[in-house]
Amino acid sequence: MHIFGGEKKEGRTIKNFPCQATGAEILRVACILLVENDIKIIASIHNAILIECNEEEADEIILKAQELMTEASTIVLGPVILLKRKLMSSDTLIDILILGEWRLGIGSLEL
């Protein structure tokens, strides 16, 4: 991809746009799925969703929300296969995923 722009920052911003837009679409679909499944959304915050539920059912609701968020990712990206999970340090986890014909390294996830 060739990017036209006067500054390096503009080029990086334009190159980053597809990634950010895809993440936003996954978040949008996740919110729709959560609402359709009667999970109350308090706020969406960049790449996270704050939900509300009774303490007694929190574990069940959190698990359902995680499943729906994974489903949202599959709807937007297609099937994703976890190839390898590697613990890099006590607080960093790396997932290597296969998406169609492409192999993606998904950055670090703070635990």
C-alpha positions in Angstrom: 0.0 0.0 0.0 1.4 3.4 -0.9 0.5 6.3 1.3 0.6 9.9 0.3 1.2 12.4 3.1 3.6 15.1 4.0 4.5 13.8 7.5 5.5 10.4 8.8 2.8 10.6 11.4 0.1 11.1 8.8 1.2 8.0 7.0 1.2 5.9 10.2 -2.3 7.2 11.0 -3.6 6.3 7.6 -2.0 2.8 7.8 -3.5 2.3 11.2 -7.0 3.2 10.2 -8.0 -0.2 8.8 -7.0 -1.9 12.1 -8.9 0.7 14.2 -11.9 0.6 12.0 -12.1 -3.2 12.2 -11.8 -3.1 16.0 -14.6 -0.5 16.1 -16.8 -2.7 13.9 -16.1 -5.7 16.2 -17.1 -3.6 19.2 -20.3 -2.4 17.5 -21.3 -6.0 16.6 -20.5 -7.1 20.1 -22.7 -4.4 21.6 -25.6 -5.5 19.3 -25.2 -9.1 20.4 -25.0 -8.2 24.1 -28.2 -6.1 23.9 -30.0 -8.9 21.9 -29.1 -11.3 24.7 -30.4 -9.0 27.5 -27.0 -8.0 28.8 -27.1 -4.4 30.1 -24.3 -2.2 28.6 -23.2 0.7 30.7 -20.6 2.0 28.3 -18.2 1.0 25.6 -14.7 2.3 26.1 -12.3 2.2 23.1 -11.9 -1.6 23.1 -13.9 -2.7 26.1 -17.5 -2.9 27.2 -18.7 -2.2 30.7 -21.7 -4.3 31.6 -24.0 -4.3 34.7 -25.5 -7.4 36.3 -26.4 -8.8 39.7 -23.4 -10.1 41.7 -25.0 -13.5 42.0 -25.0 -14.0 38.3 -21.8 -12.2 37.4 -19.8 -15.3 36.5 -22.5 -16.6 34.2 -23.0 -13.1 32.5 -19.3 -12.5 32.1 -18.9 -15.9 30.4 -21.8 -15.2 28.1 -20.5 -11.8 27.3 -17.1 -13.2 26.4 -18.7 -15.8 24.1 -20.7 -13.1 22.4 -17.7 -10.9 22.0 -15.8 -13.8 20.4 -18.8 -14.3 18.1 -18.7 -10.7 17.1 -15.1 -11.1 16.1 -15.9 -14.1 14.0 -18.8 -12.3 12.3 -16.4 -9.5 11.3 -13.2 -11.4 10.6 -14.4 -14.9 9.8 -13.3 -18.0 11.6 -10.1 -17.6 13.7 -8.1 -20.5 14.9 -5.8 -20.2 17.9 -2.5 -21.7 16.8 -0.4 -21.1 19.9 -0.6 -19.3 23.2 2.6 -18.3 24.8 3.1 -16.7 28.3 5.9 -14.2 27.7 6.2 -13.1 31.4 4.0 -13.1 34.5 1.8 -10.4 33.0 2.0 -10.7 29.2 0.3 -13.3 27.0 0.8 -13.6 23.3 -1.7 -15.4 21.0 -0.7 -16.5 17.5 -3.8 -16.8 15.3 -4.6 -18.1 11.9 -7.2 -16.1 10.0 -8.0 -17.6 6.6 -4.7 -17.9 4.8 -3.0 -15.2 6.9 -1.0 -15.8 10.1 -1.3 -13.0 12.6 0.6 -12.3 15.7 -1.8 -10.5 18.1 0.2 -8.3 20.4 0.5 -8.6 24.1 -2.4 -8.9 26.4 -1.9 -7.6 29.9 -3.1 -10.2 32.4 
